[in-house]
């Protein structure tokens, strides 16, 4: 893991009121992300929350220092906006609230309510944090922005209606954004999430229109799945 630098306490930012939405959304021409934090409920507070449509916001890493801080991998373009969507939740039903946050290289350093020592912080290592899909602000998205969670499950088809699998993940390994497609009995494949490869996204229909040639799924237009082959010209009968 890259070195994490501890900033002076004067740089610690208290949790603020929600402002502009961190770009949990993903732009086709740019980069994206998401985010997140935690809160340990007070005595008597409801501790179990079952999300209907959970969206992964962050993953907690190793403990940082002795005060209960943790390193967290945030999935938003503005990592310091963690907590702007209310409490985050783990899949075992716990709810978390961020108290302080500061940015470090590739991670954020976060202190959560009720996490006051290193032992408590270490117990959170590897914990994934989620929010409810309804908490994401659709009205703030641009025309070419989409939430990761909304793209997953869409069927990829070409202009002939031929299917190439469904979107099972979105990745960025440093050379551009990629969509992972999975189909029955097929190995997963990655295609570029570019305007040339992904021509149209129709969330209501549950489909994305792709160009299989630009997506690298075929090497020749004649290789399109389901395309009828040209009939052979009849030759002279052999004697």
N, C-alpha and C positions, 0 to 999 in steps of 0.2 A: 504494500500500500504506500502511496506517495506520502512524504512527510507532512504532518499537520502542524500548523503554527498556531500557538496560543496568543491571541491578541489581548492587549490590556483591557481591564474591566471597563474602561471608559468607552471602548468601542462596542460594548454589548448593547444590542438593540432590544428594548422591551417589545412585547407583542403589541401590535397596533391594530386599529380598527380596519376592517376589510376595505381595500381601495380597488385599484384596477386589478383584474384577475391575473394571477401569474399564468404564463402561457402553458397551462397543462395541455393546451391545444397544440397541435403539431402542424406546422406550415410546410407545404410540399416543397417550397423553394428554400426553406431555411432549416434551422435546427429546432429542437423542442425539448421539453422536459415536463416534470411534475414535481411534487414536493412532499414534505411532511413532518409531523411531531406527535407529542403525547401528553397524557394527563392521567394521573392516578386519582380516582375518585376519593372524596372525603368520606369519613365514616357515615354510614347511613345512605349514601348516594347510590343510585342504581348503577351496578357494575357491568351488567350484561346488555349489549346492544347487538342485535342481529340486523345486518345490512341486507336489503333486498337486492341491490345491484351495486356491489362494491367495486370501487376503482382504486387500484394500487397507487399510492402517493409517495411512499418512501420506504427505505429499508434501513434499519438501525444497525450500526456497526459496533466497533469496540468502544470501551469506556475511555473517557478523556479526563485525566487528572483525578483528583480525590473528592470533588464536590458533587459528584453524581451526574456530570455532563457526559454526553455520548456523541460519537460521530455518526452522522446520518447521510446517506446518499439520497439527495433530493431529486425529484423528477419534474422540476419546473425551470423555466428560463430565469426566474428570479427566486433563487433558493431561500432568500431571506423573507419571502412572503409566506412562509410556512405558518399554518394556523389561521390564515385568512378565511378558510371555509368552515370554521368551527372545529369541534373536537374531531380528532382522528381515532380510528378504531382498529384493533387487532382482530383477527378472525376468531379468537377465543372469547370475544365479547368485551374486552377491556376498552376503556375510553381514555384518551390522553390530551393534555393541554400543554402547549409550550409556554415557558416563562421567559426565557432568554435565548437569543440565537446570534451567532456571528459566523461569518463565512471564512472558510479555509480552502486550501487547494483541493479541488475535486469533491469536497464535502462541506457540510456545515456542522458546527459544534452547537449542540442544543442542550438546554436544561429543562427538564419537564417537572411539572408539579408532583411532589411526593417522592421524587428520585433525588435523594440527598447525600448518598455516599457511593463509593466506587462499587461496592458489592451489588447494590441495587441496579447500578448502571450496567454492570457486566451481565446481569440476568436478562437484559433486553437485547443482547447481541443476536443479530439475525432476525429480529422481529420485523414483520412487514406491517405497514400502516395503510389504512384505507379510509375513503370517505364514500358517502352515498352519491350515486351518479346524479341525482337531482340537485345536488349542491353545486354542480358545475354550471357556470353562466353561459348558456348557449347564445344569448343575445349579444355577447361581446366578441363572438367569433367573426373573423373575416370570411369572405366567400371561399378562400383557399385554405382555411384552417379547419381541422377536425380533431376531436378527441380520440386518443388511441382506442379507448374502450368501444367507441362507436364503429370503428373500422373493423375490429375483430369480428369474425363471423360472416362478413360480406362475401358473396360468391363472385369469383372472378370469371368473366365471360368475354368472348370476343364479339365482333359485330355480326357473326353468324349464329350467335347464341351458344357456341360451344363452351363448355365449362372447363376450367383449369384448376379447380379447387377453391377452398375458402381461405380468407385471411386469418391466420392463426397467431400472428405476431408482427411487431414493427421494431426494427433494429437500426442502429447506426454504429458501424464499426470504424468510423472515421473517414470513409470515402463516399458518404452520401446515405440517405435514408433508404431502407429496404423493407419490402413487405414479404412475409413468409406465407406461402400458399401450401395447403395440405389438401389432398384428395383421397378418397377411398382406395386403398391398395397402392398408393403412390408415395414415394419419398418426398418429404418437404423440399420445396424449392424457394429460392429468394429472387425477387425481381425488384428493379429500381422503382422507387416511388417518385417518378418524374412525370412531367407533362407528356413526354413522348410515349412512355410505357402505360401510364394510367390516364386514359382519355376522359373518363367521367366517373363521378361517384354519386350514386343514388341511394341515399340512406333509407328512404321510404320503401324502395323496391328491394333493398337488401343486396344490392349488386354493385360491382365496379366494372366498368368497361375497359378492357385492356387491349393493347396491340401486342400480340404474342411474339411478333418479330422483334420489336423494340424492347420487349421485356426479356428477350433472350431465351424464350421457351421453344422457339423453332429457329432453324437456320435458313429456311427458304420458305417463301409464301406458299409453295406447293405442299409444304409439310403440315399445313393446318389440319388439325384433327377433324375428321368428318367430312373433309373436302373430297368430293367425288373425283375419281381419277378419269382422265380422258380415255375413251375407248380406243383400243388398238385398231388401226386401219386394216381391213381385211386384205390378205395377200393372196397370191395365186396358189391354188391347191397344188400340193406336191404330187408328182406322178409316181 
